[in-house]
Amino acid sequence: MKAVVVYESHWGNTAAIARAIADGIGPDTRVLTTDEASGPEIADVDLLVAGAPVLAFGLPSERMQEAVAATAGEAPAPPDVSHPSLRSWLAALPPGRGRAAAFETRVRWSPGGATGAIERGLERAGYRAAAESGKFIVKGRYGPLRDGEFERARRWGTELRQG
Ligand SMILES: Cc1cc2nc3c(=O)[nH]c(=O)nc-3n(C[C@H](O)[C@H](O)[C@H](O)COP(=O)(O)O)c2cc1C
């Protein structure tokens, strides 16, 4: 089975969850940034998992990425804004026939979310929903992840593999 986990991450929380999900799916699973996940890397994928942080109540836009870049002063670490947003990656996603699932990282109490928009993008490209979306919680605005979230992400990955 060819499985790929694609993510957007500015402070590393979503990237860490992406790696835990991939661990759960299995050792052959590739974990890719949005610019790595193109061409042959995502051709004929059986299981495509895509995730992003919730920013400003939704899936970040390129404009939100500019706002993120401007947080340099207040954030505990400089944000990584070197990759295209997952939103624009989804807009350019070539047709696929595998299964797919969406995940997000977020604070506990917030309206909105990112997984709805991710699921719509995956579905538009022809992927079939593999499971309910995964939502993983951070303790503060910039992280870290709540205790137990890595284990939960790994289990979710294993469930995705088993379909
Ligand atoms: C500028 C900013 C806006 C945010 N807006 C939301 C939000 O609307 N809802 C939410 O649940 N979390 C929000 N968060 C928390 C992030 O979703 C959370 O820290 C996420 O795990 C960051 O992922 P990353 O480290 O992969 O970039 C926000 C964080 C920042 C810095």
The ligand as an SDF file (V2000), in Angstrom:
LIG
                    3D

 31 33  0  0  0  0  0  0  0  0999 V2000
   -1.9220   33.4410   14.8110 C   0  0  0  0  0  0  0  0  0  0  0  0
   -2.5670   32.1970   15.3500 C   0  0  0  0  0  0  0  0  0  0  0  0
   -3.9380   31.9860   15.1720 C   0  0  0  0  0  0  0  0  0  0  0  0
   -4.5440   30.8210   15.6770 C   0  0  0  0  0  0  0  0  0  0  0  0
   -5.8960   30.6450   15.5020 N   0  0  0  0  0  0  0  0  0  0  0  0
   -6.4880   29.5110   15.9830 C   0  0  0  0  0  0  0  0  0  0  0  0
   -7.9000   29.3040   15.8370 C   0  0  0  0  0  0  0  0  0  0  0  0
   -8.6380   30.1200   15.2920 O   0  0  0  0  0  0  0  0  0  0  0  0
   -8.4280   28.1520   16.3370 N   0  0  0  0  0  0  0  0  0  0  0  0
   -7.6630   27.1950   16.9470 C   0  0  0  0  0  0  0  0  0  0  0  0
   -8.2050   26.1960   17.3660 O   0  0  0  0  0  0  0  0  0  0  0  0
   -6.3130   27.3750   17.1110 N   0  0  0  0  0  0  0  0  0  0  0  0
   -5.7150   28.4990   16.6570 C   0  0  0  0  0  0  0  0  0  0  0  0
   -4.3660   28.6660   16.8090 N   0  0  0  0  0  0  0  0  0  0  0  0
   -3.5510   27.5890   17.4150 C   0  0  0  0  0  0  0  0  0  0  0  0
   -2.8780   26.7430   16.3190 C   0  0  0  0  0  0  0  0  0  0  0  0
   -3.8310   26.0720   15.5570 O   0  0  0  0  0  0  0  0  0  0  0  0
   -1.9430   25.6840   16.9350 C   0  0  0  0  0  0  0  0  0  0  0  0
   -0.9320   26.2810   17.6790 O   0  0  0  0  0  0  0  0  0  0  0  0
   -1.3500   24.7840   15.8960 C   0  0  0  0  0  0  0  0  0  0  0  0
   -1.0050   23.5540   16.5120 O   0  0  0  0  0  0  0  0  0  0  0  0
   -0.1030   25.3400   15.2150 C   0  0  0  0  0  0  0  0  0  0  0  0
    0.3810   24.3570   14.3320 O   0  0  0  0  0  0  0  0  0  0  0  0
    1.8740   24.3480   13.7630 P   0  0  0  0  0  0  0  0  0  0  0  0
    2.8110   24.3520   14.9300 O   0  0  0  0  0  0  0  0  0  0  0  0
    1.9550   23.1040   12.9930 O   0  0  0  0  0  0  0  0  0  0  0  0
    2.0160   25.5550   12.8940 O   0  0  0  0  0  0  0  0  0  0  0  0
   -3.7490   29.8330   16.3430 C   0  0  0  0  0  0  0  0  0  0  0  0
   -2.3800   30.0540   16.5100 C   0  0  0  0  0  0  0  0  0  0  0  0
   -1.7830   31.2080   16.0250 C   0  0  0  0  0  0  0  0  0  0  0  0
   -0.3280   31.4120   16.2300 C   0  0  0  0  0  0  0  0  0  0  0  0
  1  2  1  0
  2  3  1  0
  2 30  2  0
  3  4  2  0
  4  5  1  0
  4 28  1  0
  5  6  2  0
  6  7  1  0
  6 13  1  0
  7  8  2  0
  7  9  1  0
  9 10  1  0
 10 11  2  0
 10 12  1  0
 12 13  2  0
 13 14  1  0
 14 15  1  0
 14 28  1  0
 15 16  1  0
 16 17  1  0
 16 18  1  0
 18 19  1  0
 18 20  1  0
 20 21  1  0
 20 22  1  0
 22 23  1  0
 23 24  1  0
 24 25  2  0
 24 26  1  0
 24 27  1  0
 28 29  2  0
 29 30  1  0
 30 31  1  0
M  END
$$$$
